[in-house]
Amino acid sequence: MDLQLIPINEFQIFLICLARVAGFVAAVPVLLANQTPTQVKAGIAVMIALVLFPVMEPSIPEIAFTPGSFLLLMISEVLLGSAIALIARMIFTAVEFGGTVIGYQMGFAAANVFDPQNERQLSLISQFQNVFAILIFLAIDGHHVFFIVAAESYTVLPPGIFNISGGAIPYILQLSSKIFSLGIQFSAPILAVLLLSGLILGILARVFPQLNVFLLSFPINIGISFVVIGLTLPLVTILLRREFDSLAERFFTLMRLLN
């Protein structure tokens, strides 16, 4: 293949498409893990960019590709992908936060495992809920949202327009403030049952001083927590689907605020 037959202008437009698509692909939770080879991520981004390039090209305005403007344009596309990845990651951060709270309350404070995705220690319950959230995300075809939004994003936010002085930053901060409330929603049923269990054990400790409540509380709290976690999985699924269904709206809202 003669590379001289490829127009430089179209190749530069393809690189712009590739930069934005790579940002969206990098935001998919399944591909966020560090154990996913970089070659696989790059290959998926290039293949999707090749498929979407004919659809995206008519939406890209005429741009003077000077070296300085082209570099700034690529940086803005990478920043857009980072912002999209941050919004998508907030849901899973809330799930991990709720699992950490549950793990500490049920007595798994020292039972941590190494999470290769985040390269840090996570509680067992947090890791379980994170994997459960990823499975729900794949089961409802949540990864298709990223590709659909990537294809339609050029009509909402054309390349070369990236205004962070508007309401984009406050909007991201507003979404980040919901991490703690969403994490508490995931862990609220287990926390309520553990609070009731602690109250009952405290009463037993006062009624029967000979009873070693401290040692008795560990197996009781762990057993009750696992039962409640199993019973509340449908509720967690509903909460996760609600958050995943709103991802596309959040992405488009952010892009409109950057316009």
Rosetta blueprint (number, residue, H / E / L):
1 M L
2 D L
3 L H
4 Q H
5 L H
6 I L
7 P L
8 I H
9 N H
10 E H
11 F H
12 Q H
13 I H
14 F H
15 L H
16 I H
17 C H
18 L H
19 A H
20 R H
21 V H
22 A H
23 G H
24 F H
25 V H
26 A H
27 A H
28 V L
29 P H
30 V H
31 L H
32 L L
33 A L
34 N L
35 Q L
36 T L
37 P L
38 T H
39 Q H
40 V H
41 K H
42 A H
43 G H
44 I H
45 A H
46 V H
47 M H
48 I H
49 A H
50 L H
51 V H
52 L H
53 F H
54 P H
55 V H
56 M H
57 E H
58 P H
59 S H
60 I L
61 P L
62 E L
63 I L
64 A L
65 F L
66 T L
67 P H
68 G H
69 S H
70 F H
71 L H
72 L H
73 L H
74 M H
75 I H
76 S H
77 E H
78 V H
79 L H
80 L H
81 G H
82 S H
83 A H
84 I H
85 A H
86 L H
87 I H
88 A H
89 R H
90 M H
91 I H
92 F H
93 T H
94 A H
95 V H
96 E H
97 F H
98 G H
99 G H
100 T H
101 V H
102 I H
103 G H
104 Y H
105 Q H
106 M H
107 G L
108 F L
109 A L
110 A L
111 A L
112 N E
113 V E
114 F E
115 D E
116 P L
117 Q L
118 N L
119 E L
120 R E
121 Q E
122 L E
123 S E
124 L H
125 I H
126 S H
127 Q H
128 F H
129 Q H
130 N H
131 V H
132 F H
133 A H
134 I H
135 L H
136 I H
137 F H
138 L H
139 A H
140 I L
141 D L
142 G L
143 H H
144 H H
145 V H
146 F H
147 F H
148 I H
149 V H
150 A H
151 A H
152 E H
153 S H
154 Y H
155 T H
156 V H
157 L L
158 P L
159 P L
160 G L
161 I L
162 F L
163 N L
164 I L
165 S L
166 G L
167 G L
168 A H
169 I H
170 P H
171 Y H
172 I H
173 L H
174 Q H
175 L H
176 S H
177 S L
178 K H
179 I H
180 F H
181 S H
182 L H
183 G H
184 I H
185 Q H
186 F H
187 S H
188 A H
189 P H
190 I H
191 L H
192 A H
193 V H
194 L H
195 L H
196 L H
197 S H
198 G H
199 L H
200 I H
201 L H
202 G H
203 I H
204 L H
205 A H
206 R H
207 V H
208 F L
209 P L
210 Q L
211 L L
212 N L
213 V H
214 F H
215 L H
216 L H
217 S H
218 F H
219 P H
220 I H
221 N H
222 I H
223 G H
224 I H
225 S H
226 F H
227 V H
228 V H
229 I H
230 G H
231 L H
232 T L
233 L H
234 P H
235 L H
236 V H
237 T H
238 I H
239 L H
240 L H
241 R H
242 R H
243 E H
244 F H
245 D H
246 S L
247 L H
248 A H
249 E H
250 R H
251 F H
252 F H
253 T H
254 L H
255 M H
256 R H
257 L H
258 L H
259 N L
